[in-house]
Amino acid sequence: MSFADAESPDERKRLDEITTQWSLLRLSHEDSVSRAGPARRTLVLRYSSAIRSYVGALMRDQQDADEVAQEAVVRLLKGDFAGATPKRGRFRDLLKVSVRNMVRSYWRKQQRQRGVPLIEESFAADDKAELQRDSDWLAAWQRSVLSMTYDALRAYQQSTPGSVAYAVLRLRTDHADDTSDQLAERLSAATGKSYNAAATRQQLRRARLRFAQLLIEEIARGLADPSPLRVKEELIEVGFMQYVGDFLPDDWQEHGQLRM
């Protein structure tokens, strides 16, 4: 189930060797502080942004949203998800349900303290409201995963001599209407090294391939079974095929190897 690296076959990684978020979650509940502490902090760094965005979509008062989001982060840091298992679904679904339950609990607590009924408009029992809640969470999750993938691409560039993967992909994203010549000028100015249009196109394709690889790794981390089939299904459901579709061959599900 290996998939090809953008530049070096020696750096290929297997999907089933990726540390999943379920693995981190298990580590976060170990008795060993040296193992549990880093795992908990990793979970917080990865998902605090998605949690805050989702809570903000559910709650009108942003101070209340800050308080609930902070509670969720504290729960991750304390290791309060010991009962969670992959059998109960995907990691992102676990977080969504947990955060929604925290919002409900917060509203009920406010209701008791104020002695007046509160209308939980964000939890109205109708299909339209449910679809909106799911859409809000998916949007928050997408932003979080893309942000983490860009961070990983930047780290790759910083650790790889000669790589301009992050620089060229950010330039293409920020200047989508540029011609190859214009993009080459921007890349040359940003890196201090001369690039022509052809070289820039080559660097851009390498960057997109590397980004696709890192995105697949990030998606695989949220799955209990990071097989090529499950990864592809999750990519489709989350709406990320636009980033990886050009590199997924017809036999991806059998071999899990990206097209160079």
C-alpha positions, 0 to 999 in steps of 0.5 A, a space after each residue: 500500500 505504498 504511494 510514490 514520493 514526489 522526488 525520492 523513492 527511498 522516502 516512500 511511506 506506507 499508508 498502514 505505517 502512518 500514525 492515525 489520530 486513533 493511535 494518538 488518542 490511545 497514547 493520550 490516555 496512557 499512564 506515562 506522562 512522557 507519552 501521553 503529554 505529547 500526544 495530547 498536545 499534538 491533538 490540540 494543535 491539529 484540531 483546535 482551529 476546527 473545533 473553534 470554527 464549528 462552535 462559532 457556527 453553532 453559537 451566536 455569542 462569540 464569548 460563549 463560543 470561546 468558552 466552549 471551545 476552550 473546554 473542548 481543548 482542555 478535555 483533549 489536554 486532560 485525556 477525557 476521551 478514553 472511551 472513544 474507539 474506532 468502532 464508533 466511527 471516524 475521528 472527525 465524527 467523534 470530535 463533531 459529536 463531542 463538541 455538539 454535546 458540549 454546546 448542548 450542555 453549556 446551554 442547559 447550564 446557562 438555562 439553569 443559572 438564569 432561570 429562563 428558557 433558552 431556545 437552542 436554535 442551532 439544534 432545531 429538529 429539522 432536516 435543513 438545520 441538520 444539514 447546515 450543522 453538518 455543512 458547518 463542521 465539514 467546512 471547519 474540518 476542510 480548513 483545518 486539514 488544508 492548513 495542516 497540509 500546507 504547514 507540512 509542505 512548508 516544513 518539507 521545503 524548509 528541511 529539503 535543500 533546493 525545494 520550492 514546493 511551498 513557495 510555488 504552490 502558495 504563489 499559484 494559489 494566491 495568483 491563480 490567473 498568472 501566466 507561467 511567465 508571470 509565475 516564474 517571475 514571482 518565484 524568482 523574486 521570492 527565492 532569489 533564484 532564476 526560474 523560467 516558465 518551463 522550470 516553474 511548471 515542473 516545480 509546480 507539478 512536483 509541489 502539487 504531487 507533494 501536497 497530494 501525498 501530504 494531504 493523503 497522509 493527513 486524511 489517513 490519520 483520521 481513519 481506523 483503517 487507512 487502506 487505499 479504498 477508505 482513503 479514497 472514499 474519505 477524500 471524496 466525502 470531504 471534498 478533496 479529490 480536486 487536490 489529488 485526482 490528477 495523481 490517483 491512477 486507476 489501480 490506486 485501490 489495489 496498490 495505493 501508489 500515486 501517479 508520478 
